[in-house]
Amino acid sequence: MLSSRPYLLRALHEWIVDSGCTPHLLVDAEQPGVEVPQSAVKDGRVILNVNPSAVRDLLIDAELVTFVARFGGVSQAVTVPVSAVEAIYARENGRGMMFPDDDSDEPREGGQAGGDTEPRPRKPNLKVIK
């Protein structure tokens, strides 16, 4: 089957925006193909505001998330492989979804993945960047 991750990213992005919140992506900036300003990377990760008012030409397809955003007042193209997206969440309340490290496409929290016998992964320590 096709990966569900790009479909979930698009749906959750729409849900967060329609709810009047600001969607953010948590990205593993060390994965191949990630093109973001190095000044935005901290501890190998980058948090990207993908609110329609903050980006231009947002496209989430089967392989990539691409858009143009301003960093330090300078417009720059951003390219993120869908596989490098670790989470999508609303800045205002943290609601969203974490994605697994592997290719199983099963959600880490709140889903039925893994049943009741597997240990729950620890939650990442996310912080809001304004």
Beta strands, then each sheet from edge to edge (+ up, - down):
strand 1: 23-28
strand 2: 45-49
strand 3: 55-60
strand 4: 64-71
strand 5: 74-81
strand 6: 85-90
strand 7: 96-98
sheet 1: 2+ 1- 6+ 7-
sheet 2: 3+ 4- 5+
end
